[in-house]
Amino acid sequence: DDWFNNFYISAGGGLHLLHDLEGSASAGGALTIESDPGFVLQGAIGTYLGRNFRIEAEGAYRTADYNEARAGGATVTPTGELKMATGMMNLHYDIDINMGSFRPYVGAGAGLAQIESTAASAGGISFAAKESTEFAYQAIIGVAYDISDEWTLGLDGRYVGTSDEDVSATAITLNIRHSL
C-alpha cells in the first residue's frame, strides 16, 4: 500500500514556441520559416524517488502554424504547420530550499518525437512536407507550489530538441500534479 503513495499523475499545457526552420527552397538557396506561437498539451505518470527526485513517463503534443518564409531575398506568408508528438522519460530534481510551499525544480528527459510538417508554399517558395520519427530530448526548469499534501501547481520552461537539427522549440507550461 505504501509503494502506491509514491506515484503521481500530472497534466498541463501552455505556449509552444517553435524555433525557425531552416531548409532549401524549391528554386534553390536557403529557406527560413518562422511560425506563430502555438500550444502544447502534456500528461505524465511518475513516482517520487526519495525526497527530491522524481521520474516520469510523459506524453506531449505540440503544434505551430507557419507565418513567414524567407528565401532569396523574398519574404512571403506561407500556409502550413508543424505538429510534434513526443514520448519522454524525465528525471526531475526538486530543489529543497526554505521557501515555504514554493519549490524550484530542474529536469531532463529523453525519448522520441513524431514530427509532421505540412508543405508550406507561397509566392513560388515551397518547403516540402515531412514526416519522421526522431530522437528527442528536453531540459526543464520550473517552480512548484504545494496547494495541499496531494495537489501541486507548477510553472516551467522547457527546451525540446530533436535529432533533426532543424526542429527545436521552447515551451512555457502550467501544470497540475496529483499525488496518489
Secondary structure, 3 states (H helix, E strand, C coil): CCHHHHEEEEEEEEEEEECCEEEECCCCCEEEEEECCEEEEEEEEEEEECCCEEEEEEEEEEEEEEEEEEECCEEECCECEEEEEEEEEEEEEECCCCCCCEEEEEEEEEEEEEEEECCEEECCEEECCEEEEEEEEEEEEEEEEECCCCEEEEEEEEEEEECCCCCEEEEEEEEEEEEC
